Amino acid sequence: MRMSVLAAAITLLYPLAIWFGHGRIEPRWLAGLLLLAAISRLPALKLSGVARWSVAGALLLVAAAIWSNLLLPLKLYPVLVNAALLAGFAYSLGTPMSAVERMARLRGEDFPPVAQAYMRKVTQVWCGFFVVNGALALGTALWAPEAVWSLYTGVISYALMALLFGAEYLVRLRFKRLHNV
């Protein structure tokens, strides 16, 4: 539990830390933060193939940053996070239980088929979000100044995610009311 909280905190604060460190700390030393993010995800390796690929990708970015001493590999981490989330959510669409349904079932609830279909659609919406968000993170990593990259990946993308969560919550309330779920 503590490692997952640490992993989440590092992922959330990572873009701001890279921005503050840029120009003050060499990228090869900033790579230590990404290494810490990868290490904090080690407990999840037993649970998910996506986690294994995510950690492997993070370690490749660490190696590239250390070897090249460039900031770009470090700026690609949010792209990797979006790709990993997209892979996990998209993979679940080919299984009987979508990612959103799997998360909802953690509360021990059972759902009728109409709710399962709704959660599958929500999973598809999140897949679309991860595609767009990952593309914007990649675009800002490649072509925008570090401050713009940090603003997008460290603030705007989280605000967009919160907006999507909020909108889906309102739609879910209406869905439950219409379908007596």
Sequence and secondary structure as in RCSB ss.txt:
>XXXX:A:sequence
MRMSVLAAAITLLYPLAIWFGHGRIEPRWLAGLLLLAAISRLPALKLSGVARWSVAGALLLVAAAIWSNLLLPLK
LYPVLVNAALLAGFAYSLGTPMSAVERMARLRGEDFPPVAQAYMRKVTQVWCGFFVVNGALALGTALWAPEAVWS
LYTGVISYALMALLFGAEYLVRLRFKRLHNV
>XXXX:A:secstr
 HHHHHHHHHHHHHHHHHHHHTTTS HHHHHHHHHHHHHHTGGGGGT HHHHHHHHHHHHHHHHHHHH  SHHHH
THHHHHHHHHHHHHHHHTTSSS HHHHHHGGGT    HHHHHHHHHHHHHHHHHHHHHHHHHHHHHHHS HHHHH
HIIIIIHHHHHHHHHHHHHHHHHHHHHHHT 
